[in-house]
Amino acid sequence: MAPHPVAAMIGRPGEGGMKKFSILSAAAEPFRLVGRRPLATIVWGLVMLAPSLIVLAAMVPFFSELAASGAFSPEAMAAAESDEMPFGNDMATMMQFQIWSNLAQLLGMLSVLVVTAAIIRGVFAGRKGDKAFFLRIGMAELQVAVVGVAIFIGVCFITLIAILLAVGIGFAVWQLGDPWRWLVCIGLGIAVFAGLILLWGRLSLLAPACIHYKTFAFEEGWKLGRGKTWSLFGLWLVLFLIAMLVGIAFMMLFMIVVFAVGGGVQLTDPEAVEAWFEGLGRQPALIAVIAVVLLIPFAWLQGFSQALFTAPFAHVVKALAADEEPAAVVEEFH
């Protein structure tokens, strides 16, 4: 049976007319997302912070036992500097802390996976809501995980090959006099870095493509980026600049909060800072209040940070794959 003319005109991803996306519109997607879903952003951040809270919970008894055993006394610190074993009697506690840390790392990777998929769904959903904040654990998460592991292994292998080639060329041109050999080495380093960013831009479309196509979308995601490599590179640069500006702003806000909570403690005075921390140990209620007050802002920041480098590429996939919906309808009824 001959293909329907509309379906033939639309074609498959990467074929037919060159569909474009707006770099600025894609870079603005995280702000639109968190503006539409402020509560979901906080929940996503809490999910990602949960493993860190587990580590902190494990650290409290760990350091309490070490302090009680005198591990932080001047003699113990001096023994540590002389490569002795001041914590030999606390090996069980250290092993317990290590187990909790490893568990937190595994949960941390799982939380990143689940939140990444949720953010992609949130972008694809537009203004539609979801009672579970788009959080799922299902086949889509498995597909994204498999693609992510494959990308990690592949990028590590390509990076190793690129570094070996750059080192080989560097040795070959080392016979050149100054400053040419240094210019060649710097140029090789920039070329390897730029090449990896160009590659990463294309690979960043694979995870959103898995959610969109509901499969292990290696081919589909790669084809969507065909002809858009430099645009994706530009998007990465814009996101990097946004991340720097946001980081500076929140660092300034954090310093203001610390100064306000510290009651004017001179941060340049180590003894005053030490005395302030020692005072906190005698005020558990204050610590709890500070933790509760800072938890929500930090959760929002964590959720926004993940959305900043996930939502733009989900927006790109949504824009580039938008012309496939009519084709799907045609195939369903013919």
Disulfide bonds with the S-S distance in Angstrom:
none
